[in-house]
Amino acid sequence: MGHHIAIGDIHGAKDSLDRLMDLIDPDPNADTLVFLGDYVDRGAKAFELVERLLEIGRKWPRTIFLKGNHEQMFEDFLSGKDRQHFLANGGHATIESYLRHRSRHSLKELLPPEHASFFSSLKLYHETDAYIFVHAGLRPKVSLDAQQADDMLWIREPFISSFFDFGKRVIFGHTPFPEPLVMPNKIGIDTGAGYGRALTAVILPEVRFISA
């Protein structure tokens, strides 16, 4: 029986992802990879990272890609909504990465079609018998089907400090910690790759952490 392997916020740190994938060495026929979002911004290799994620999706067919708040900001930027918010949160690095690889006449042409399809296909959460995988977290005392997208993409408190039983353990990113946060109801695995620190994965059900 395969594992579920969740990978935290990457933020353009493609080299860290490459090292982490070598360390994990997932079985394409058995293991499920769940990427928790925030692929772009801050790091210098957003374009190259998305290319790598597309390659991973082809090689490991059980891969799930979730949406992070930085993908939402990128989407808003490309549609002309709240562009300064995106740029103020590391978006300049993403634009510069895409411009190194793309000649374009408008922002709508900034993304290759395969990248545009990738971003539009991202899920807000992934649920299994034992876990709920989500980018930022969930609002306590709210059922999963009643959760708001903004909370799943952006929430910190009251989620982080809550001991509320969501029925399944929540695996999340978004809020960076010096080392993974392990609580009875949740596991947080953003360890600051967007700030030059480690990129972390958790292998389930063993709760074994691997960082690069």
DRENPA-3360 file (N, C-alpha, C; in nm, 2 decimals, always signed):
BEGIN
1 = MGHHIAIG = +0.08/-0.12/+0.00/+0.00/+0.00/+0.00/+0.09/+0.12/+0.00 ~ +0.05/+0.22/-0.08/+0.14/+0.34/-0.10/+0.12/+0.44/+0.02 ~ +0.20/+0.54/+0.01/+0.19/+0.65/+0.11/+0.12/+0.77/+0.05 ~ +0.08/+0.86/+0.14/+0.05/+1.00/+0.10/+0.16/+1.09/+0.14 ~ +0.21/+1.16/+0.04/+0.33/+1.25/+0.07/+0.29/+1.39/+0.04 ~ +0.28/+1.47/+0.14/+0.25/+1.62/+0.12/+0.38/+1.70/+0.12 ~ +0.38/+1.80/+0.03/+0.49/+1.88/+0.01/+0.45/+2.03/+0.03 ~ +0.53/+2.10/+0.11/+0.49/+2.23/+0.16/+0.52/+2.34/+0.05;
9 = DIHGAKDS = +0.50/+2.46/+0.09/+0.51/+2.58/+0.00/+0.65/+2.59/-0.06 ~ +0.65/+2.60/-0.19/+0.78/+2.59/-0.26/+0.83/+2.73/-0.30 ~ +0.74/+2.82/-0.35/+0.77/+2.96/-0.38/+0.89/+2.97/-0.47 ~ +0.88/+2.90/-0.59/+0.99/+2.91/-0.69/+1.12/+2.85/-0.66 ~ +1.13/+2.78/-0.55/+1.26/+2.72/-0.51/+1.27/+2.58/-0.58 ~ +1.29/+2.58/-0.71/+1.29/+2.46/-0.79/+1.40/+2.37/-0.75 ~ +1.52/+2.43/-0.72/+1.64/+2.34/-0.68/+1.61/+2.26/-0.55 ~ +1.54/+2.33/-0.46/+1.50/+2.26/-0.33/+1.41/+2.14/-0.36;
17 = LDRLMDLI = +1.31/+2.17/-0.45/+1.22/+2.06/-0.49/+1.29/+1.95/-0.56 ~ +1.38/+1.98/-0.64/+1.46/+1.87/-0.71/+1.53/+1.78/-0.61 ~ +1.59/+1.85/-0.51/+1.66/+1.77/-0.41/+1.57/+1.69/-0.32 ~ +1.45/+1.75/-0.29/+1.36/+1.68/-0.21/+1.30/+1.56/-0.28 ~ +1.27/+1.57/-0.40/+1.21/+1.46/-0.48/+1.31/+1.35/-0.48 ~ +1.44/+1.38/-0.50/+1.55/+1.27/-0.49/+1.55/+1.20/-0.36 ~ +1.53/+1.28/-0.25/+1.53/+1.22/-0.12/+1.41/+1.13/-0.09 ~ +1.29/+1.18/-0.14/+1.17/+1.11/-0.12/+1.16/+0.98/-0.21;
25 = DPDPNADT = +1.20/+1.00/-0.33/+1.20/+0.89/-0.43/+1.07/+0.81/-0.43 ~ +0.96/+0.89/-0.46/+0.82/+0.83/-0.45/+0.80/+0.72/-0.56 ~ +0.72/+0.62/-0.52/+0.68/+0.51/-0.61/+0.56/+0.56/-0.70 ~ +0.59/+0.57/-0.83/+0.48/+0.63/-0.92/+0.36/+0.54/-0.93 ~ +0.37/+0.41/-0.89/+0.26/+0.32/-0.90/+0.18/+0.31/-0.77 ~ +0.23/+0.37/-0.66/+0.17/+0.35/-0.53/+0.15/+0.47/-0.45 ~ +0.24/+0.56/-0.45/+0.24/+0.68/-0.37/+0.16/+0.79/-0.43 ~ +0.09/+0.87/-0.34/+0.02/+0.99/-0.38/+0.09/+1.11/-0.33;
33 = LVFLGDYV = +0.13/+1.20/-0.43/+0.19/+1.32/-0.39/+0.08/+1.43/-0.38 ~ +0.09/+1.51/-0.27/-0.01/+1.62/-0.26/+0.08/+1.75/-0.24 ~ +0.07/+1.84/-0.33/+0.14/+1.97/-0.32/+0.04/+2.07/-0.27 ~ +0.08/+2.14/-0.16/-0.01/+2.22/-0.08/-0.02/+2.37/-0.13 ~ +0.04/+2.40/-0.25/+0.02/+2.53/-0.30/+0.13/+2.63/-0.28 ~ +0.12/+2.75/-0.32/+0.22/+2.85/-0.32/+0.34/+2.81/-0.39 ~ +0.32/+2.79/-0.52/+0.43/+2.75/-0.61/+0.51/+2.88/-0.66 ~ +0.45/+2.99/-0.66/+0.51/+3.11/-0.72/+0.54/+3.21/-0.61;
41 = DRGAKAFE = +0.61/+3.32/-0.66/+0.65/+3.44/-0.58/+0.76/+3.41/-0.48 ~ +0.84/+3.52/-0.46/+0.96/+3.52/-0.38/+1.08/+3.45/-0.44 ~ +1.07/+3.33/-0.47/+1.18/+3.26/-0.53/+1.20/+3.29/-0.68 ~ +1.32/+3.27/-0.74/+1.35/+3.32/-0.87/+1.31/+3.23/-0.98 ~ +1.26/+3.11/-0.96/+1.24/+3.02/-1.06/+1.09/+2.97/-1.07 ~ +1.00/+3.06/-1.07/+0.86/+3.02/-1.08/+0.83/+2.95/-1.21 ~ +0.87/+3.00/-1.32/+0.84/+2.94/-1.45/+0.90/+2.80/-1.46 ~ +1.03/+2.79/-1.42/+1.10/+2.66/-1.42/+1.03/+2.56/-1.32;
49 = LVERLLEI = +0.98/+2.61/-1.21/+0.91/+2.53/-1.11/+0.78/+2.47/-1.17 ~ +0.70/+2.55/-1.23/+0.58/+2.50/-1.29/+0.61/+2.40/-1.40 ~ +0.71/+2.42/-1.48/+0.75/+2.32/-1.58/+0.78/+2.19/-1.51 ~ +0.85/+2.20/-1.39/+0.89/+2.08/-1.32/+0.77/+2.01/-1.26 ~ +0.67/+2.09/-1.21/+0.55/+2.03/-1.15/+0.47/+1.96/-1.26 ~ +0.46/+2.02/-1.38/+0.40/+1.95/-1.49/+0.46/+1.82/-1.52 ~ +0.59/+1.82/-1.52/+0.67/+1.69/-1.54/+0.64/+1.59/-1.43 ~ +0.63/+1.63/-1.31/+0.60/+1.54/-1.20/+0.46/+1.49/-1.22;
57 = GRKWPRTI = +0.37/+1.57/-1.26/+0.23/+1.52/-1.28/+0.22/+1.42/-1.38 ~ +0.31/+1.43/-1.49/+0.31/+1.32/-1.59/+0.37/+1.19/-1.54 ~ +0.48/+1.21/-1.46/+0.55/+1.09/-1.42/+0.49/+1.02/-1.30 ~ +0.42/+1.10/-1.21/+0.36/+1.04/-1.10/+0.21/+1.07/-1.11 ~ +0.13/+0.98/-1.17/-0.01/+1.01/-1.20/-0.10/+1.03/-1.08 ~ -0.05/+0.99/-0.96/-0.14/+1.01/-0.84/-0.11/+1.14/-0.78 ~ -0.06/+1.24/-0.85/-0.03/+1.37/-0.79/-0.15/+1.46/-0.79 ~ -0.16/+1.53/-0.67/-0.27/+1.63/-0.65/-0.20/+1.76/-0.63;
65 = FLKGNHEQ = -0.25/+1.87/-0.70/-0.20/+2.00/-0.68/-0.30/+2.09/-0.62 ~ -0.28/+2.15/-0.51/-0.37/+2.24/-0.44/-0.34/+2.38/-0.47 ~ -0.43/+2.47/-0.45/-0.41/+2.61/-0.48/-0.37/+2.68/-0.35 ~ -0.28/+2.77/-0.36/-0.24/+2.86/-0.25/-0.28/+3.00/-0.27 ~ -0.27/+3.08/-0.17/-0.31/+3.22/-0.18/-0.22/+3.30/-0.28 ~ -0.10/+3.25/-0.30/-0.02/+3.32/-0.40/-0.06/+3.29/-0.54 ~ -0.12/+3.17/-0.57/-0.18/+3.15/-0.70/-0.30/+3.23/-0.72 ~ -0.38/+3.25/-0.61/-0.50/+3.34/-0.62/-0.45/+3.48/-0.65;
73 = MFEDFLSG = -0.35/+3.53/-0.58/-0.30/+3.67/-0.61/-0.25/+3.68/-0.76 ~ -0.18/+3.57/-0.80/-0.13/+3.57/-0.94/-0.24/+3.58/-1.04 ~ -0.35/+3.50/-1.01/-0.47/+3.50/-1.10/-0.53/+3.64/-1.10 ~ -0.54/+3.70/-0.98/-0.60/+3.84/-0.97/-0.51/+3.94/-1.05 ~ -0.38/+3.92/-1.04/-0.29/+4.01/-1.11/-0.31/+4.00/-1.26 ~ -0.32/+3.88/-1.31/-0.33/+3.86/-1.46/-0.47/+3.91/-1.51 ~ -0.57/+3.91/-1.42/-0.70/+3.96/-1.46/-0.72/+4.11/-1.44 ~ -0.61/+4.17/-1.39/-0.62/+4.32/-1.37/-0.67/+4.36/-1.23;
81 = KDRQHFLA = -0.69/+4.26/-1.14/-0.75/+4.29/-1.01/-0.64/+4.30/-0.91 ~ -0.63/+4.41/-0.83/-0.54/+4.42/-0.72/-0.40/+4.38/-0.75 ~ -0.34/+4.45/-0.85/-0.20/+4.41/-0.89/-0.10/+4.44/-0.79 ~ -0.11/+4.55/-0.72/-0.01/+4.59/-0.62/+0.00/+4.49/-0.51 ~ -0.11/+4.43/-0.47/-0.10/+4.33/-0.36/-0.02/+4.22/-0.40 ~ -0.03/+4.17/-0.53/+0.05/+4.06/-0.58/+0.20/+4.10/-0.58 ~ +0.23/+4.22/-0.64/+0.37/+4.26/-0.65/+0.43/+4.28/-0.51 ~ +0.36/+4.33/-0.42/+0.41/+4.36/-0.28/+0.44/+4.23/-0.21;
89 = NGGHATIE = +0.39/+4.12/-0.25/+0.41/+3.99/-0.18/+0.49/+3.89/-0.26 ~ +0.60/+3.95/-0.33/+0.69/+3.86/-0.40/+0.66/+3.84/-0.55 ~ +0.56/+3.90/-0.60/+0.52/+3.88/-0.74/+0.62/+3.92/-0.84 ~ +0.70/+4.02/-0.81/+0.80/+4.07/-0.90/+0.89/+3.95/-0.95 ~ +0.93/+3.87/-0.86/+1.01/+3.75/-0.89/+0.94/+3.66/-0.99 ~ +0.81/+3.64/-0.97/+0.74/+3.56/-1.06/+0.73/+3.62/-1.20 ~ +0.70/+3.74/-1.21/+0.69/+3.81/-1.34/+0.82/+3.81/-1.41 ~ +0.93/+3.83/-1.34/+1.06/+3.83/-1.40/+1.10/+3.69/-1.45;
97 = SYLRHRSR = +1.06/+3.59/-1.38/+1.09/+3.45/-1.42/+1.02/+3.42/-1.55 ~ +0.89/+3.46/-1.56/+0.81/+3.43/-1.68/+0.86/+3.52/-1.80 ~ +0.90/+3.64/-1.77/+0.95/+3.72/-1.88/+1.09/+3.67/-1.94 ~ +1.16/+3.60/-1.86/+1.29/+3.54/-1.91/+1.26/+3.43/-2.01 ~ +1.14/+3.37/-2.01/+1.11/+3.26/-2.09/+1.00/+3.29/-2.20 ~ +0.94/+3.41/-2.18/+0.82/+3.43/-2.27/+0.83/+3.57/-2.34 ~ +0.81/+3.58/-2.46/+0.79/+3.71/-2.53/+0.64/+3.72/-2.54 ~ +0.59/+3.84/-2.50/+0.44/+3.85/-2.49/+0.41/+4.00/-2.52;
105 = HSLKELLP = +0.29/+4.01/-2.57/+0.23/+4.15/-2.60/+0.13/+4.20/-2.50 ~ +0.09/+4.10/-2.41/-0.01/+4.14/-2.31/+0.01/+4.04/-2.19 ~ -0.05/+4.08/-2.07/-0.04/+3.99/-1.96/-0.10/+3.86/-1.98 ~ -0.21/+3.86/-2.06/-0.28/+3.74/-2.09/-0.20/+3.64/-2.16 ~ -0.09/+3.68/-2.23/+0.00/+3.59/-2.30/+0.12/+3.56/-2.22 ~ +0.12/+3.60/-2.10/+0.24/+3.57/-2.01/+0.25/+3.42/-1.98 ~ +0.14/+3.35/-1.97/+0.14/+3.21/-1.93/+0.13/+3.13/-2.06 ~ +0.22/+3.03/-2.08/+0.20/+2.93/-2.19/+0.07/+2.86/-2.16;
113 = PEHASFFS = +0.00/+2.81/-2.26/-0.13/+2.74/-2.24/-0.13/+2.63/-2.14 ~ -0.02/+2.55/-2.14/-0.01/+2.44/-2.04/+0.00/+2.50/-1.90 ~ +0.07/+2.61/-1.88/+0.07/+2.67/-1.74/-0.06/+2.72/-1.71 ~ -0.13/+2.79/-1.80/-0.27/+2.84/-1.77/-0.36/+2.73/-1.73 ~ -0.35/+2.62/-1.80/-0.44/+2.50/-1.76/-0.40/+2.45/-1.62 ~ -0.27/+2.45/-1.59/-0.23/+2.40/-1.46/-0.29/+2.49/-1.35 ~ -0.28/+2.62/-1.36/-0.33/+2.71/-1.26/-0.48/+2.70/-1.25 ~ -0.55/+2.69/-1.36/-0.69/+2.68/-1.35/-0.74/+2.55/-1.30;
121 = SLKLYHET = -0.66/+2.44/-1.29/-0.70/+2.31/-1.25/-0.67/+2.29/-1.10 ~ -0.61/+2.38/-1.03/-0.57/+2.36/-0.89/-0.70/+2.35/-0.80 ~ -0.69/+2.26/-0.70/-0.80/+2.23/-0.61/-0.78/+2.30/-0.48 ~ -0.89/+2.33/-0.41/-0.89/+2.40/-0.28/-0.85/+2.30/-0.17 ~ -0.89/+2.17/-0.18/-0.85/+2.08/-0.08/-0.86/+1.93/-0.14 ~ -0.80/+1.84/-0.07/-0.80/+1.70/-0.10/-0.83/+1.62/+0.02 ~ -0.92/+1.53/+0.02/-0.97/+1.46/+0.13/-0.95/+1.31/+0.11 ~ -0.90/+1.24/+0.21/-0.89/+1.10/+0.22/-0.96/+1.04/+0.34;
129 = DAYIFVHA = -0.95/+0.91/+0.36/-1.02/+0.85/+0.48/-0.97/+0.91/+0.61 ~ -0.84/+0.95/+0.61/-0.77/+0.99/+0.73/-0.73/+1.14/+0.74 ~ -0.72/+1.20/+0.62/-0.67/+1.34/+0.62/-0.75/+1.43/+0.53 ~ -0.73/+1.56/+0.57/-0.78/+1.67/+0.48/-0.65/+1.76/+0.45 ~ -0.62/+1.77/+0.32/-0.50/+1.85/+0.28/-0.56/+1.98/+0.23 ~ -0.50/+2.09/+0.28/-0.55/+2.22/+0.24/-0.43/+2.32/+0.25 ~ -0.44/+2.43/+0.17/-0.32/+2.52/+0.18/-0.30/+2.59/+0.31 ~ -0.40/+2.66/+0.36/-0.39/+2.75/+0.48/-0.45/+2.68/+0.60;
137 = GLRPKVSL = -0.56/+2.62/+0.59/-0.63/+2.56/+0.70/-0.78/+2.57/+0.69 ~ -0.85/+2.54/+0.80/-0.99/+2.54/+0.80/-1.04/+2.62/+0.92 ~ -1.17/+2.67/+0.90/-1.23/+2.75/+1.01/-1.29/+2.65/+1.11 ~ -1.25/+2.66/+1.24/-1.30/+2.57/+1.34/-1.45/+2.58/+1.35 ~ -1.51/+2.46/+1.38/-1.66/+2.45/+1.41/-1.74/+2.47/+1.28 ~ -1.67/+2.46/+1.16/-1.74/+2.47/+1.03/-1.72/+2.34/+0.96 ~ -1.83/+2.28/+0.90/-1.81/+2.16/+0.83/-1.73/+2.18/+0.70 ~ -1.67/+2.07/+0.65/-1.58/+2.09/+0.54/-1.66/+2.14/+0.42;
145 = DAQQADDM = -1.78/+2.10/+0.39/-1.85/+2.15/+0.28/-1.91/+2.29/+0.29 ~ -1.89/+2.35/+0.41/-1.94/+2.49/+0.43/-1.82/+2.58/+0.45 ~ -1.69/+2.53/+0.44/-1.58/+2.62/+0.44/-1.57/+2.72/+0.33 ~ -1.52/+2.83/+0.35/-1.51/+2.94/+0.25/-1.37/+2.93/+0.19 ~ -1.36/+2.95/+0.06/-1.24/+2.95/-0.02/-1.13/+3.04/+0.04 ~ -1.18/+3.16/+0.09/-1.08/+3.26/+0.14/-1.01/+3.20/+0.27 ~ -1.09/+3.13/+0.35/-1.03/+3.07/+0.47/-0.93/+2.96/+0.43 ~ -0.97/+2.87/+0.33/-0.88/+2.76/+0.29/-0.75/+2.82/+0.23;
153 = LWIREPFI = -0.75/+2.94/+0.17/-0.63/+3.00/+0.11/-0.56/+3.09/+0.20 ~ -0.62/+3.15/+0.30/-0.56/+3.26/+0.38/-0.56/+3.24/+0.53 ~ -0.64/+3.16/+0.59/-0.65/+3.16/+0.73/-0.52/+3.13/+0.81 ~ -0.50/+3.20/+0.92/-0.40/+3.16/+1.01/-0.48/+3.14/+1.15 ~ -0.51/+3.24/+1.22/-0.59/+3.22/+1.33/-0.74/+3.25/+1.29 ~ -0.83/+3.18/+1.35/-0.82/+3.09/+1.47/-0.78/+2.95/+1.45 ~ -0.74/+2.92/+1.32/-0.70/+2.78/+1.29/-0.58/+2.73/+1.36 ~ -0.47/+2.80/+1.36/-0.34/+2.75/+1.40/-0.34/+2.71/+1.55;
161 = SSFFDFGK = -0.40/+2.78/+1.63/-0.40/+2.75/+1.78/-0.51/+2.66/+1.82 ~ -0.60/+2.63/+1.73/-0.72/+2.55/+1.76/-0.70/+2.41/+1.78 ~ -0.76/+2.35/+1.88/-0.76/+2.20/+1.90/-0.89/+2.14/+1.85 ~ -0.97/+2.21/+1.78/-1.09/+2.16/+1.73/-1.07/+2.03/+1.64 ~ -1.15/+1.93/+1.67/-1.14/+1.80/+1.59/-1.22/+1.82/+1.46 ~ -1.15/+1.82/+1.35/-1.21/+1.84/+1.22/-1.26/+1.70/+1.16 ~ -1.25/+1.60/+1.24/-1.29/+1.47/+1.20/-1.18/+1.39/+1.13 ~ -1.08/+1.46/+1.07/-0.96/+1.40/+1.01/-0.85/+1.50/+1.04;
169 = RVIFGHTP = -0.73/+1.45/+1.04/-0.61/+1.54/+1.06/-0.59/+1.63/+0.94 ~ -0.57/+1.75/+0.97/-0.55/+1.85/+0.86/-0.40/+1.87/+0.83 ~ -0.36/+1.86/+0.71/-0.23/+1.87/+0.66/-0.22/+2.00/+0.58 ~ -0.14/+2.10/+0.63/-0.15/+2.24/+0.57/-0.01/+2.30/+0.56 ~ -0.01/+2.41/+0.48/+0.11/+2.49/+0.46/+0.08/+2.63/+0.50 ~ +0.12/+2.73/+0.42/+0.09/+2.87/+0.43/+0.16/+2.95/+0.55 ~ +0.15/+2.90/+0.67/+0.21/+2.96/+0.78/+0.35/+2.90/+0.81 ~ +0.46/+2.97/+0.79/+0.59/+2.91/+0.81/+0.63/+2.90/+0.95;
177 = FPEPLVMP = +0.69/+2.78/+0.98/+0.74/+2.75/+1.11/+0.89/+2.71/+1.10 ~ +0.97/+2.73/+1.21/+1.11/+2.69/+1.20/+1.12/+2.54/+1.18 ~ +1.03/+2.46/+1.23/+1.02/+2.32/+1.20/+0.87/+2.28/+1.20 ~ +0.84/+2.16/+1.14/+0.70/+2.13/+1.13/+0.62/+2.14/+1.26 ~ +0.50/+2.19/+1.24/+0.40/+2.19/+1.36/+0.33/+2.06/+1.36 ~ +0.33/+2.00/+1.48/+0.26/+1.87/+1.49/+0.17/+1.88/+1.61 ~ +0.04/+1.87/+1.58/-0.06/+1.88/+1.69/-0.16/+1.76/+1.66 ~ -0.24/+1.72/+1.76/-0.33/+1.61/+1.74/-0.42/+1.63/+1.62;
185 = NKIGIDTG = -0.46/+1.75/+1.59/-0.56/+1.77/+1.49/-0.50/+1.82/+1.36 ~ -0.37/+1.85/+1.35/-0.32/+1.91/+1.23/-0.16/+1.90/+1.23 ~ -0.11/+1.91/+1.11/+0.03/+1.91/+1.08/+0.06/+2.02/+0.98 ~ +0.15/+2.11/+1.02/+0.19/+2.22/+0.93/+0.33/+2.20/+0.88 ~ +0.35/+2.21/+0.75/+0.48/+2.17/+0.69/+0.54/+2.28/+0.61 ~ +0.49/+2.41/+0.62/+0.57/+2.52/+0.56/+0.68/+2.56/+0.65 ~ +0.80/+2.53/+0.60/+0.92/+2.56/+0.68/+1.01/+2.67/+0.62 ~ +0.94/+2.75/+0.54/+1.01/+2.88/+0.49/+1.09/+2.87/+0.37;
193 = AGYGRALT = +1.06/+2.78/+0.27/+1.13/+2.77/+0.15/+1.13/+2.91/+0.07 ~ +1.02/+2.98/+0.09/+1.01/+3.11/+0.02/+1.10/+3.22/+0.08 ~ +1.16/+3.19/+0.20/+1.26/+3.28/+0.26/+1.40/+3.22/+0.26 ~ +1.43/+3.12/+0.18/+1.56/+3.07/+0.17/+1.58/+2.96/+0.27 ~ +1.48/+2.91/+0.34/+1.49/+2.80/+0.44/+1.45/+2.67/+0.37 ~ +1.43/+2.57/+0.45/+1.41/+2.43/+0.40/+1.27/+2.42/+0.34 ~ +1.26/+2.33/+0.24/+1.14/+2.28/+0.19/+1.11/+2.14/+0.25 ~ +0.99/+2.12/+0.30/+0.96/+2.00/+0.38/+0.85/+1.92/+0.32;
201 = AVILPEVR = +0.86/+1.79/+0.33/+0.75/+1.70/+0.30/+0.72/+1.61/+0.42 ~ +0.60/+1.57/+0.43/+0.56/+1.47/+0.54/+0.51/+1.34/+0.47 ~ +0.56/+1.23/+0.51/+0.52/+1.10/+0.46/+0.42/+1.04/+0.56 ~ +0.30/+1.01/+0.51/+0.19/+0.96/+0.59/+0.16/+0.82/+0.55 ~ +0.12/+0.73/+0.65/+0.07/+0.77/+0.78/+0.18/+0.77/+0.89 ~ +0.31/+0.75/+0.85/+0.41/+0.74/+0.95/+0.44/+0.88/+1.02 ~ +0.40/+0.99/+0.96/+0.44/+1.12/+1.00/+0.59/+1.13/+1.01 ~ +0.65/+1.10/+0.89/+0.80/+1.11/+0.88/+0.83/+1.23/+0.79;
209 = FISA = +0.92/+1.32/+0.84/+0.95/+1.45/+0.77/+1.08/+1.43/+0.70 ~ +1.08/+1.49/+0.57/+1.20/+1.50/+0.49/+1.21/+1.64/+0.45 ~ +1.33/+1.70/+0.46/+1.35/+1.84/+0.42/+1.48/+1.85/+0.33 ~ +1.47/+1.95/+0.25/+1.59/+1.98/+0.16/+1.61/+2.13/+0.15;
% end
